[in-house]
Amino acid sequence: MSATSADSVFVARSEGISAEGVRDQYADGKAAKVWEIFIGDKNSRTENYKNFLINLLKSKNCKRILDVACGTGVDSIMLLEEGFEVVSVDASDKMLKYALKERWNRRKEAAFDNWIIEEANWLSLYDDIKDIVKDGFDAVLCLGNSFAHLMDSSPEQLEHKKAIKNFEKCLKPGGVLIIDHRNYDNILETGATPAKSLYYNSSHTADIKTSVLFYCGKPAMVAMDYLIEANNLTSEFRLSYYPHTLSQFTKILREIFGAGAEHQIYGDFKDLNEIQNPAFYIHLMEKGLN
Ligand SMILES: C[S@@+](CC[C@H](N)C(=O)[O-])C[C@H]1O[C@@H](n2cnc3c(N)ncnc32)[C@H](O)[C@@H]1O
């Protein structure tokens, strides 16, 4: 039994239009419309991890960055402002619309004028943007619990592996993948999702109701029903996720990058020994030199 079967039993509110077989959960525009209300003030959001991320990127000598789940562009914009060269992609045109608008509004700034934004999905990413990849990026970022949007129909998680392989192919030798997921181990254990976290600190998030769908005795999908209340506007949307456990996700990363690849795991952008039970795990994987 597979997670995709589960997804078809427990239907997300936005069924979306598939692009290359990928369901765009943002296609009805509901989540996209309130996304920036949900994440709170952009600067205060990125303030939570900006120094950590930038120091990490600089310590690895990264200059050219590919943001593979840019959404409305929050992290990409922060990196452009910090002097990185950024290429941003996302599968959802409803989310990209906001990034494109920001690029247009700030087109007089050279960094924004040169900002490349493309629609692409992870399952065909390398082929979609081969001409832009050239010799490879110094870093690929997949942040904000984005990767868990990708369901997988196979018990071997073949689609997850395909997507991660595409990320790896977009890196130059020695480049780094920085990718996160919520702490699903804890969500599965408690049945609850923290409404506030380093990414989502908006005072407007009233509630996140969490449902865990078990399929043949195994957790197959986590659905989160968000309730956003702001300025007389109440918005509800549902997003569903694949519940990556830390050990299984680690195993897949190591399989794709090779057992000898450098792998660091952080909790909420801190060393793991500094934090108990983080809301997010962030992995750094380094591609070998040959
Ligand atoms: C939770 S949003 C996060 C956006 C942004 N990183 C942030 O933190 O605000 C997840 C994003 O991943 C994108 N996404 C989901 N599946 C994708 C896929 N298969 N290929 C490309 N983008 C995808 C969605 O369209 C959405 O914009």
The ligand as an SDF file (V2000), in Angstrom:
LIG
                    3D

 27 29  0  0  0  0  0  0  0  0999 V2000
    5.5760   25.2060    2.1700 C   0  0  0  0  0  0  0  0  0  0  0  0
    5.9080   26.0340    0.6650 S   0  0  0  0  0  0  0  0  0  0  0  0
    7.4500   26.7580    1.1090 C   0  0  0  0  0  0  0  0  0  0  0  0
    7.8860   27.8650    0.2150 C   0  0  0  0  0  0  0  0  0  0  0  0
    9.1290   28.5980    0.7340 C   0  0  0  0  0  0  0  0  0  0  0  0
   10.3030   27.7630    0.7240 N   0  0  0  0  0  0  0  0  0  0  0  0
    8.8580   29.1320    2.1200 C   0  0  0  0  0  0  0  0  0  0  0  0
    9.4040   28.5910    3.0780 O   0  0  0  0  0  0  0  0  0  0  0  0
    8.0860   30.0860    2.2410 O   0  0  0  0  0  0  0  0  0  0  0  0
    6.3750   24.6540   -0.3340 C   0  0  0  0  0  0  0  0  0  0  0  0
    6.6520   24.9730   -1.7720 C   0  0  0  0  0  0  0  0  0  0  0  0
    7.1510   23.7940   -2.4120 O   0  0  0  0  0  0  0  0  0  0  0  0
    6.6300   23.7590   -3.7260 C   0  0  0  0  0  0  0  0  0  0  0  0
    6.6370   22.3900   -4.2360 N   0  0  0  0  0  0  0  0  0  0  0  0
    5.9610   21.3340   -3.7410 C   0  0  0  0  0  0  0  0  0  0  0  0
    6.2030   20.2310   -4.4920 N   0  0  0  0  0  0  0  0  0  0  0  0
    7.0470   20.6080   -5.4850 C   0  0  0  0  0  0  0  0  0  0  0  0
    7.6690   19.9320   -6.5630 C   0  0  0  0  0  0  0  0  0  0  0  0
    7.4560   18.6400   -6.7770 N   0  0  0  0  0  0  0  0  0  0  0  0
    8.4930   20.6300   -7.3770 N   0  0  0  0  0  0  0  0  0  0  0  0
    8.7310   21.9510   -7.1540 C   0  0  0  0  0  0  0  0  0  0  0  0
    8.1600   22.6620   -6.1480 N   0  0  0  0  0  0  0  0  0  0  0  0
    7.3310   22.0020   -5.3210 C   0  0  0  0  0  0  0  0  0  0  0  0
    5.2210   24.2900   -3.5710 C   0  0  0  0  0  0  0  0  0  0  0  0
    4.6870   24.7280   -4.7950 O   0  0  0  0  0  0  0  0  0  0  0  0
    5.4080   25.3960   -2.5510 C   0  0  0  0  0  0  0  0  0  0  0  0
    5.6170   26.6470   -3.1290 O   0  0  0  0  0  0  0  0  0  0  0  0
  1  2  1  0
  2  3  1  0
  2 10  1  0
  3  4  1  0
  4  5  1  0
  5  6  1  0
  5  7  1  0
  7  8  2  0
  7  9  1  0
 10 11  1  0
 11 12  1  0
 11 26  1  0
 12 13  1  0
 13 14  1  0
 13 24  1  0
 14 15  1  0
 14 23  1  0
 15 16  2  0
 16 17  1  0
 17 18  1  0
 17 23  2  0
 18 19  1  0
 18 20  2  0
 20 21  1  0
 21 22  2  0
 22 23  1  0
 24 25  1  0
 24 26  1  0
 26 27  1  0
M  CHG  2   2   1   9  -1
M  END
$$$$
